[in-house]
Amino acid sequence: MLEQITKPLLSWFDANARVLPWREDPRPYRVWVSEIMLQQTRVEAVKPYFERFVEALPDVQALSVCSQDRLLKLWEGLGYYNRVRNMQKAAQCIMEQYGGKMPADYEKLLALPGIGPYTAGAVASIAFQIPVPAVDGNVLRVLTRVMEDESDITKQSVKRQMEQRLLEIMPENQAGAFNQALMELGAVVCVPNGAPRCTECPLKTICLAHKNGRELKYPRKAQKKPRKIEKRTVLVIRDGEQAAIRKRPDTGLLAGLYELPSIEGFASREEVLWWIKQQGLSPLRIQELADAKHIFSHIEWQMKGYVVLVDELKKYQGTDMIFVEPQQTEEQYPIPAAFAAYTDYLQIKLGQEKYE
């Protein structure tokens, strides 16, 4: 049945493909950067990040030697920061093993840090025209609807089966176009949220789910486990000129990024003032801020906030906080979007907000 999708899919893509910066110049490095950025991030959000990233780090060599703070600052606001850390590790491997050129080999790409079957397939097919599949959520949604496949797409075994089916119908001289066409169809027509735009679909006469009016029954997914809830009290500590930030540990959630100081749990005004005094600081004024929350893939932060004005940050007796002028944080220190609700009180903007 899947043999029937190739011709109409490629014709549709040829006429309807979006103009994207990494498609206009599909060199291996640019394809790789775009595919990593596009994981769990919308295309429109990625475009400005991609342009800035490849301008600042135009090749594998530049990425391999970039400082961590600068690298994370370029990624600030995109989230899932391990993506860019693994990119740098992979770039260092490419420099050491392949002289700075990405290998035109699926298995060698797959062996690099942070590159799984999907990304290896995307880079191999789009940049090198190697006939291998690239199966992501968009592709799985299209295929399960076309075939009315009841399989649970969260299982790796199901993904491998789909890869094998696509491998059997992959057009050898148009592998990149074929993979991009499937991704594109899932992104703009066979969409994930709400009703698919079946009247615009080149596969509508083939699709079994459409034929039987069951499009929204697919794809099938196992129910996710509930997220772990963590309560935090976030502190904007200022002395008039400077503000306090601190660097997170090098491992774990938001590793290596900078954050506003925080206390585990929901602290009262009195508890916050006691904590401030324990740091050797003299609080002058405290203001409670609006509650906020931030959702990660497996954790949800529920946050209370306070602005605390102190007489002089130089009196701080600990070692983990550093003091910077707010403008410095906007230029030098990568702060994750989890704290966006409170960075307004430092008069700084994060990520894409800086450029709007």
C-alpha positions in Angstrom: 0.0 0.0 0.0 2.8 2.5 0.9 4.2 2.2 -2.6 1.3 4.3 -3.8 2.3 7.4 -1.7 5.7 8.2 -3.3 4.6 9.9 -6.6 1.7 12.1 -5.2 3.8 13.0 -2.2 6.8 14.2 -4.2 4.6 16.1 -6.6 2.9 17.8 -3.7 6.2 18.7 -2.1 7.6 20.1 -5.3 4.7 22.5 -5.5 4.2 23.3 -1.8 7.5 23.1 0.1 8.0 26.0 2.5 11.0 28.2 1.8 13.3 27.6 4.8 16.9 28.9 5.3 18.4 25.4 5.7 16.6 24.2 2.6 17.9 27.0 0.5 21.5 26.0 1.4 21.4 22.3 2.5 25.1 21.9 3.4 25.5 19.0 6.0 26.4 21.3 8.9 23.3 23.5 8.3 21.0 20.6 7.9 22.3 19.1 11.1 21.9 22.3 13.1 18.4 22.8 11.8 17.3 19.2 12.6 18.6 19.5 16.2 16.9 22.8 16.7 13.6 21.5 15.2 13.3 18.7 17.7 10.4 19.7 20.0 10.4 23.2 18.6 8.2 24.9 16.0 9.7 25.9 12.6 8.7 29.6 13.0 10.5 29.7 16.4 13.6 28.1 15.0 14.2 30.4 12.0 15.7 33.4 13.8 17.7 31.1 16.2 19.1 29.2 13.2 20.2 32.4 11.4 22.0 33.8 14.4 23.6 30.4 15.3 25.1 29.7 11.9 26.2 33.3 11.6 28.0 33.1 15.0 29.2 29.5 14.5 29.4 28.9 10.7 31.0 25.5 10.7 31.9 22.4 12.7 35.2 23.9 13.8 33.7 27.0 15.2 31.1 25.0 17.1 33.7 22.6 18.5 35.7 25.4 20.3 32.9 27.7 21.4 32.8 28.5 25.1 30.0 27.0 27.1 28.5 30.3 28.2 28.4 31.6 24.6 27.0 28.4 23.3 24.2 28.3 25.8 23.5 32.0 25.3 23.0 31.4 21.5 20.6 28.6 22.5 18.8 30.6 25.2 15.1 30.3 25.0 15.1 27.1 22.8 15.1 24.8 25.8 16.3 21.2 26.0 19.8 22.5 26.4 21.4 19.0 26.2 20.7 19.2 22.5 23.3 21.9 22.0 25.8 20.4 24.5 25.7 17.1 22.5 26.1 19.0 19.3 29.4 20.5 20.6 30.5 17.0 21.7 29.7 15.7 18.2 31.5 18.6 16.6 34.6 17.8 18.6 34.4 14.1 17.5 34.0 15.3 13.8 37.1 17.4 14.2 39.1 14.6 15.7 37.9 11.7 13.5 36.8 13.2 10.2 38.9 16.4 9.8 36.0 18.7 10.5 33.7 17.3 7.7 30.5 15.5 8.6 30.8 11.9 7.4 28.6 11.0 4.4 27.7 7.7 6.1 24.5 6.9 8.1 26.2 4.6 10.6 29.0 7.0 11.3 26.5 9.9 11.8 24.5 7.7 14.2 27.6 7.0 16.3 28.0 10.7 17.0 26.8 12.1 20.4 23.2 13.4 20.3 22.4 11.9 16.9 19.7 9.3 16.9 18.2 7.4 14.0 15.9 10.3 12.9 18.6 12.9 12.8 21.1 10.6 11.2 18.5 9.7 8.6 17.6 13.4 8.0 21.2 14.5 7.5 22.2 11.5 5.4 19.2 11.8 3.1 18.9 15.6 2.8 22.6 16.5 2.7 24.1 13.4 1.1 21.1 11.8 -0.7 21.7 8.5 1.0 18.4 6.5 0.7 17.6 6.0 4.4 14.4 7.0 6.2 14.0 9.8 8.8 11.0 8.9 11.0 9.8 11.6 13.5 6.4 12.3 15.1 5.1 13.9 11.9 6.0 10.9 9.8 4.5 8.5 12.2 1.3 10.4 12.3 1.0 10.4 8.5 1.8 6.7 8.1 -0.5 5.5 10.9 -3.4 7.4 9.4 -2.7 6.3 5.9 -2.6 2.7 7.0 -5.0 2.9 9.9 -2.2 1.3 12.0 -3.3 0.6 15.6 0.3 0.4 16.9 1.5 2.4 19.8 3.9 4.9 18.2 5.7 5.5 21.5 7.3 2.0 21.2 10.8 1.9 19.6 9.8 -1.4 17.9 7.0 0.4 16.0 9.3 3.2 14.9 11.8 0.6 13.6 9.0 -1.2 11.7 8.0 2.1 10.0 11.6 2.8 9.1 11.9 -0.6 7.5 8.7 -0.1 5.5 9.9 3.3 4.2 13.3 1.8 3.4 11.5 -0.5 1.0 9.9 2.3 -1.0 12.6 5.0 -0.7 13.3 6.6 -4.1 17.1 6.3 -4.4 17.7 9.5 -6.3 15.2 11.6 -4.2 15.7 10.4 -0.7 16.0 13.9 0.8 12.9 15.2 -0.9 10.9 12.1 0.1 11.8 12.4 3.7 11.2 16.1 3.8 7.9 15.7 2.0 6.6 13.3 4.7 7.8 15.6 7.5 6.2 18.6 5.7 2.9 16.9 5.2 2.7 16.0 8.9 3.6 19.6 9.9 1.2 21.6 7.7 -1.6 19.2 6.5 -1.8 16.1 8.6 -1.4 18.2 11.7 -1.0 17.0 15.3 -3.5 19.2 17.1 -7.0 19.6 15.8 -8.5 18.2 12.6 -6.2 17.4 9.7 -6.6 19.4 6.4 -7.6 16.4 4.4 -9.0 18.3 1.5 -5.4 19.6 0.8 -3.7 16.3 1.3 -2.1 14.5 -1.8 -2.8 11.2 -0.1 -6.5 11.6 0.6 -7.5 9.0 -1.9 -5.1 6.5 -0.4 -5.5 7.2 3.3 -7.6 4.6 5.1 -8.3 6.7 8.1 -9.7 9.5 5.9 -11.8 7.0 3.9 -13.4 5.7 7.1 -13.7 9.1 8.9 -11.3 8.0 11.6 -8.4 10.5 11.2 -8.5 11.7 14.8 -8.2 8.1 16.1 -4.6 8.1 15.0 -1.8 7.9 16.0 -2.2 5.7 19.0 -0.1 6.5 22.0 0.3 5.1 25.5 -0.8 7.5 28.2 2.1 9.5 29.7 3.0 9.4 33.3 2.0 12.5 35.2 4.8 15.1 35.6 6.5 15.5 39.0 5.6 18.7 40.7 8.4 20.8 42.3 7.6 24.0 44.3 10.2 26.8 44.4 10.5 30.3 45.7 12.4 32.5 43.2 14.2 35.6 44.5 15.1 38.7 42.5 17.8 40.2 44.8 19.0 43.7 44.0 20.9 46.5 45.6 19.9 49.2 43.1 22.7 48.6 40.6 23.4 44.9 40.6 21.4 41.7 40.8 22.2 38.3 42.1 22.4 35.2 39.9 24.0 31.8 40.3 25.3 29.1 38.1 23.4 25.8 38.2 25.4 22.5 38.6 27.1 21.0 35.5 24.8 18.0 35.5 21.1 17.6 35.8 18.2 19.8 34.8 19.3 23.1 33.1 23.0 22.1 33.7 25.5 24.9 33.4 22.9 27.7 33.0 22.5 30.7 35.2 19.4 31.2 37.4 17.9 33.6 39.9 18.5 32.3 43.4 15.7 30.2 44.7 14.5 28.3 47.8 12.9 24.8 47.7 9.2 24.9 48.5 6.9 27.9 49.0 8.5 30.4 51.4 6.7 33.1 53.3 7.9 36.7 53.5 9.4 36.0 56.9 11.2 32.9 55.7 12.6 34.8 52.7 13.9 37.6 55.0 15.5 35.1 57.3 17.2 33.4 54.4 18.5 36.8 53.1 19.9 37.6 56.5 21.6 34.2 56.7 23.5 35.3 53.5 24.9 38.2 55.4 22.7 40.7 53.6 20.5 43.4 55.0 17.0 43.5 53.4 15.5 47.0 52.9 12.3 46.1 51.2 10.5 43.0 50.0 7.7 42.7 47.4 5.7 39.6 46.6 5.4 38.8 42.9 2.8 36.9 40.9 2.9 33.1 41.0 4.3 31.4 37.8 4.9 27.9 36.5 7.1 26.3 33.9 6.6 22.9 32.3 9.5 20.7 31.4 9.1 17.3 29.7 8.8 15.3 33.0 8.7 18.1 35.7 6.5 21.0 36.4 7.9 23.9 38.4 5.3 25.9 40.5 6.9 29.1 41.6 6.3 32.0 44.1 8.5 35.1 43.6 9.8 38.0 45.6 11.8 41.1 44.8 14.2 41.8 47.7 16.1 45.1 47.8 19.2 44.9 50.0 21.6 47.6 51.1 24.7 46.2 49.4 25.3 42.9 47.7 29.0 43.1 48.4 28.2 42.0 52.0 27.1 38.6 50.8 29.0 35.9 52.8 28.4 32.8 50.6 30.2 31.6 47.5 27.5 30.5 45.0 26.0 33.8 44.0 27.5 36.3 41.6 26.5 39.9 41.1 26.0 41.5 37.8 24.4 44.5 36.2 21.2 43.4 34.6 22.4 44.3 31.1 25.3 41.9 31.5 22.9 39.0 32.0 21.2 39.9 28.7 24.5 39.9 26.9 26.7 37.2 28.6 24.9 34.9 31.0 22.4 32.3 29.6 19.3 32.2 31.7 16.6 29.6 30.9 13.0 30.6 30.0 11.8 28.9 33.2 12.6 32.2 34.9 11.0 34.5 32.3 8.1 35.5 34.6 10.7 37.1 36.9 13.4 38.5 34.7 11.1 41.5 33.9 12.0 42.8 37.3 15.6 42.9 36.2 14.6 44.7 33.1 16.1 42.1 30.8 14.7 40.0 28.1 15.5 36.3 27.3 16.0 34.4 24.1 14.0 35.6 21.1 12.5 38.4 23.1 15.8 40.3 22.9 15.4 40.6 19.1 11.7 41.5 18.9 
